[in-house]
């Protein structure tokens, strides 16, 4: 599958599930609040221009609007329905743009702050995407983000491996091998969020409700029989790790 086709599939999945997203997005909401707290703690002065990549339905957007009431906000997402939900939440004060944040073409201005909550894990070329976003920062500006790390869904992977099955979860970087672009100052911290689910069915349903079920490139979904065996092995309670990387780039 080509990169463009994969991106189209991701955009369609998130757009088609925008109506159910808020109900299923417990971890996404939690991480947005923690990222916003980090942004607030590191703000030496209020940013005049703020860009958000992958705003979704507006969890981080709402906090940015509260933290920086005088800042000019540009909120972007690759999924039209997500962008519409965000606008319904925040109203007409920010500007909105349909945008693939990995390739921010069409943005000519520069920003004092760029924020992104759990969107970068969908980038195909993370290093290149960060480089292009870093080029949009004003001198002294900062890019603050949360993305998924290597230990994410480790229990789900282990359940596959115990049955000799291939897992389709994408490979995420660790702090040690994160693909920082050259020439930009950066820092990173990490957190493990443990999210309980009733069972494997509940976990899969939640990912689908979020629109976040696109597998790693080239992965073929399991046939019904092995998939049923996998879910049967996860009955009676199932806790999943979200390995959250909090990163920052400064211009």
Protein Blocks (a to p, Z undefined) as FASTA:
>chain_A
ZZklmmmmmmmmmmmmmmmmmmmmmmmmmmmmmmmmmmmmmmmbdcfbdcdehklnolmm
mmmmmmmmmbccddddfblklmmmmmmmnommbccddddfklmghiabdcfbdcdehklm
mpfblmlmmmmmmmmpcehiacddddddfknoklmmmmmmmnopacfbdcdddfklcccd
ehiacdddddddddddfblmlmmmmmmmnopabccehiacddfklmmmmmmmmggiaadd
dddddddddZZ
